[in-house]
Amino acid sequence: MMKRRIPRRRAGFTLVEALVCILILNLLTLAVVTGTGAATQVYHKAVFVSESGLLADSVDTALSDVLRYATDPTVDNGTVRFDNANYSVSGGTILCSSDGRLELEQTQGGTPVLLLSKGVYAGKKLTDFTLTYEDGAYSGSYTISSGSAGAQQTETFRFQAVNAG
């Protein structure tokens, strides 16, 4: 009679080998997820910087159209007021509303002229708008913020008045 030979080790993986394999796969997955999260943050920051630059250009264009040809500037309790015949404004000023719209306000109680609506660039908001007048030039600053990216950027402007009074 022939003896049956019993193999000492069966083919397959041991429990320890399987656990080590699972651990390695988990570490690789963690590395991929972490890298993807960092890349997403960099992408959102780059989009914010790009869109903020475009929004700043739009704001500067809207402001320059009004302020370069403004006449009779006065400063009343820190508020710069001016006239601009092209916009039918007498004693007006530029304000940033609480919802991020840039408006040309008139003292005669007329409807404000909308220079820049709140939805020009989705998710961006204008805040902290300041306007000063000194030595024939209008200058100021404003902040562009993004709720989704949690980023903000402050921009400054200066326009020499053509009709300085």
Secondary structure, DSSP 8 states (H G I E B T S, - for coil): -------SS-SS--HHHHHHHHHHHHHHHHHHHHHHHHHHHHHHHHHHHHHHHHHHHHHHHHHHHHHTT-EEEEEETTEEEEEEGGGTEEEEEEEE-TTS-EEEE-TTS---EEEE-TTSSTTEEEEEEEEEEETTEEEEEEEEEETTT--EEEEEEEEE-TT--
